[in-house]
């Protein structure tokens, strides 16, 4: 997970989704994420630490380069906020 400023986000109103099956899927996913928020954050934290600090070989093979993504995010953030 990478932090994102609000102006990078695109609002989406699930209630206005015309496809009922997709709308229900989105509500179910949102409900699951809200219910398991702490576990999701903890798993993300452990994964991040496993890649960036402990350098666990398995995680290094399957995960993104978090430090590179963070550097690029900072560059993009300042590039978009300077204008």
NUPAVEX-52777 format. One line per field, with one value per residue (C-alpha): x, y, z; residue in three letters; residue number from 1; chain. Coordinates in Angstrom, 3 decimals, always signed. Each point is the difference from the previous one (the first is absolute). Layout:
<recs>
x: (X / ...)
y: (Y / ...)
z: (Z / ...)
type: (ALA / ...)
seq: (NUM / ...)
mol: (A / ...)
</recs>
This chain:
<recs>
x: (+0.000 / +1.197 / -1.347 / -1.778 / -1.127 / -3.727 / +0.447 / +1.434 / -3.158 / -3.045 / -3.309 / -2.247 / -3.589 / -0.703 / -3.721 / -0.031 / +1.611 / -2.535 / +1.051 / -1.723 / +2.351 / +3.082 / -1.553 / -0.631 / +3.554 / +1.372 / -2.183 / +1.155 / +3.650 / -0.362 / -1.738 / +2.745 / +2.757 / -1.680 / -0.608 / +3.615 / +1.705 / +2.453 / +1.065 / +0.487 / +2.164 / +2.032 / +0.582 / +1.062 / +2.372 / +1.591 / +0.364 / +1.587 / +2.421 / +0.776 / +0.973 / +1.704 / +1.646 / +0.278 / +0.401 / -1.747 / +0.882 / -3.527 / -1.523 / +2.718 / -0.963 / -3.738 / -0.276 / +0.556 / +3.071 / -1.706 / +2.901 / +0.114 / -3.773 / +0.283 / +2.743 / -2.043 / -3.099 / +1.860 / +1.256 / -3.495 / -1.615 / +2.273 / -0.253 / -3.808 / -0.189 / +2.437 / -2.377)
y: (+0.000 / +3.458 / +3.172 / +2.327 / +3.570 / +0.582 / +1.925 / -3.154 / -1.968 / -0.270 / -0.067 / -2.930 / -0.387 / -3.718 / +0.655 / +1.487 / -3.074 / -1.149 / -3.660 / -1.545 / -2.996 / +2.198 / +2.460 / -2.874 / -1.259 / +3.469 / +0.303 / -3.443 / +0.884 / +3.318 / -1.707 / -2.639 / +2.624 / +2.093 / -3.057 / -1.201 / +3.400 / -0.669 / -3.384 / +1.467 / +2.835 / -2.396 / -2.345 / +2.944 / +1.237 / -3.435 / -0.387 / +3.446 / -0.768 / -3.416 / +1.637 / +3.191 / -1.003 / -3.773 / -0.527 / -3.380 / -1.679 / -1.271 / +3.446 / +1.659 / -2.285 / +0.636 / +3.622 / +3.355 / +2.062 / +2.085 / +2.404 / +0.760 / +0.516 / +2.390 / +2.004 / +0.240 / +0.961 / +2.876 / +1.212 / -0.252 / +1.662 / +3.044 / +0.172 / +0.126 / +2.431 / +2.567 / +1.057)
z: (+0.000 / -0.807 / +1.554 / -2.387 / +0.433 / -0.436 / -3.245 / -1.623 / +0.804 / -2.233 / +1.883 / -0.857 / +1.196 / +0.226 / +0.357 / -3.521 / -1.611 / -2.629 / -0.003 / +3.017 / +0.234 / -0.141 / +2.477 / +2.443 / -0.470 / +0.794 / +3.125 / +1.164 / -0.574 / +1.812 / +2.910 / +0.211 / -0.072 / +2.686 / +2.194 / -0.348 / -0.136 / +2.841 / -1.353 / -3.483 / +1.341 / +2.143 / -2.939 / -2.170 / +2.725 / +0.402 / -3.765 / -0.313 / +2.838 / -1.479 / -3.286 / +1.137 / +3.299 / +0.281 / -3.760 / +0.051 / -3.338 / -0.685 / +0.554 / -2.063 / -2.912 / +0.140 / +1.198 / -1.605 / +0.820 / +2.686 / +0.462 / -3.736 / -0.059 / +2.937 / -1.740 / -3.198 / +1.952 / +1.645 / -3.402 / -1.493 / +3.011 / -0.145 / -3.783 / +0.189 / +2.908 / -1.454 / -2.772)
type: (UNK / UNK / UNK / UNK / UNK / UNK / UNK / UNK / UNK / UNK / UNK / UNK / UNK / UNK / UNK / UNK / UNK / UNK / UNK / UNK / UNK / UNK / UNK / UNK / UNK / UNK / UNK / UNK / UNK / UNK / UNK / UNK / UNK / UNK / UNK / UNK / UNK / UNK / UNK / UNK / UNK / UNK / UNK / UNK / UNK / UNK / UNK / UNK / UNK / UNK / UNK / UNK / UNK / UNK / UNK / UNK / UNK / UNK / UNK / UNK / UNK / UNK / UNK / UNK / UNK / UNK / UNK / UNK / UNK / UNK / UNK / UNK / UNK / UNK / UNK / UNK / UNK / UNK / UNK / UNK / UNK / UNK / UNK)
seq: (1 / 2 / 3 / 4 / 5 / 6 / 7 / 8 / 9 / 10 / 11 / 12 / 13 / 14 / 15 / 16 / 17 / 18 / 19 / 20 / 21 / 22 / 23 / 24 / 25 / 26 / 27 / 28 / 29 / 30 / 31 / 32 / 33 / 34 / 35 / 36 / 37 / 38 / 39 / 40 / 41 / 42 / 43 / 44 / 45 / 46 / 47 / 48 / 49 / 50 / 51 / 52 / 53 / 54 / 55 / 56 / 57 / 58 / 59 / 60 / 61 / 62 / 63 / 64 / 65 / 66 / 67 / 68 / 69 / 70 / 71 / 72 / 73 / 74 / 75 / 76 / 77 / 78 / 79 / 80 / 81 / 82 / 83)
mol: (A / A / A / A / A / A / A / A / A / A / A / A / A / A / A / A / A / A / A / A / A / A / A / A / A / A / A / A / A / A / A / A / A / A / A / A / A / A / A / A / A / A / A / A / A / A / A / A / A / A / A / A / A / A / A / A / A / A / A / A / A / A / A / A / A / A / A / A / A / A / A / A / A / A / A / A / A / A / A / A / A / A / A)
</recs>
